[in-house]
Amino acid sequence: MAEDRVSLELVEKYLLLTEQARAKATPLVKPGSIEENMLNDMLRMADDYRNDAQHFADNGDLVRAFGAINYAHAWIDAGVRIGLLDGHGDDVLFTLPVN
């Protein structure tokens, strides 16, 4: 079954979605605050996992690439969900905070 396989096209789709999420989400924290430090750490993790995903994809390890890109997106999504990032109402790219 094709739907139980990780393809390069699937990995590339999620790389693009994560890049869109990273570009769209904007900080909601005060510069110099502890929250900014926390957010910077979260975004660094997202960027590192995104880079890992690309590395794995480039080397043909699509399963690890798919896992890594989902971790990357999850870090960004978590930042939106807990209110450190603004997802600008996009409930496709993000799990929005409950009002």
N, C-alpha and C positions, 0 to 999 in steps of 0.2 A: 504494500500500500504506500503510495507516494506521500500521504499526509503524516506518516509516522517516520519520515526521514528529514534530516536537516540538510537543506540545499544551500548552495552559495547564494542563490536568489533570496531565500528566506533570511539569511544572515544579513545580506545587504539591505533588505527591507527594514530590519530592526536597527541596523546601524543608522540609517537615514531617519527613522522615527526618533531615535535617541538624540541625534544631532539637532533635530527640530526642537525637541523638548529642551535641550541644553541652551539653545539660542533664544527660546521663547520665555523661559522662566527667568524672572528678574528678582534681585534681592529685596527683601522687606526688612532688613536689619540696619541698625545704626552703625556707621563706620567706627571702628575701634572697640565695638562692644564684644562681650563674650559670645553673643549670638553670631556675630560676624566670623569669629574664629571657628565656631562650630560649623557654620555654613561653608566656610572655605575648606574645612576638612572634608565635609560631605562631597563638595564639588570636585575636590582633588581625587577622592575615591571614584567618583563617577568617571572622571577623565582617565584615570589609570585603568579602570575596567574596560572603558571604551577602547583605549590603546591596546590592551591585552586582546580584546575581541578582534581587532584588526590584524594583530600579529598572528593569532591563531588561524584566522581566515586565510591570510596570505600564505600560511604554511599547510593549508589543507585540513586543519583540525577543526572541522565545522561544528562538532558537538561542543567543544570547549569555547569556540567563538560565540555560539548561540547562548551558552550559559553566561559568559562574561558580559555580553551586551545587555542581557536581561538584568544582571546585577547593576550595570551602569545606569540603566534607566530607572531602576528601583531607587537608587540613591537620589536621583533628581526628583522622582515622584514623592519620596519621603520628605524632601525639603519643602515641596509644595504642600503636602498634607499637614505638616506640623507648623506651617506658617512662616518659615524662613524664606521661602520663595513665593512669588506671585505667579500663578499659572494662568492668569488673565482669563479665567472662566473656561478654559479649554478642557472639557471633560473627556476628550478623546486621548490627548497626550498624558493627562494627569488624573490622579484620584484627588479630587478637590476637597478642601476642608469642609466640614459640616458647619453651617452657620448657626 
